[in-house]
Amino acid sequence: MGKLSRNLRICGDCGIVYTSVSFTKYIDQCPICKSRRFEEIPIKQEGD
């Protein structure tokens, strides 16, 4: 997955998973409920 997987977030209010980076801009809020509360998803990479 590369760089995209490092930018995954879980919305703190509605619980959906979204990415904080799109092809055109940096996203700092949930695309559905517009909440700025989020948790980053720790991703285990092979070899860690």
Long-range contacts (C-beta under 8 A, 24 or more apart in sequence): 5-43, 6-43, 8-40, 8-41, 8-43, 9-38, 9-39, 9-40, 9-41, 10-38, 10-39, 10-40, 10-41, 11-35, 11-37, 11-38, 12-37, 12-38, 12-39, 13-37, 17-41
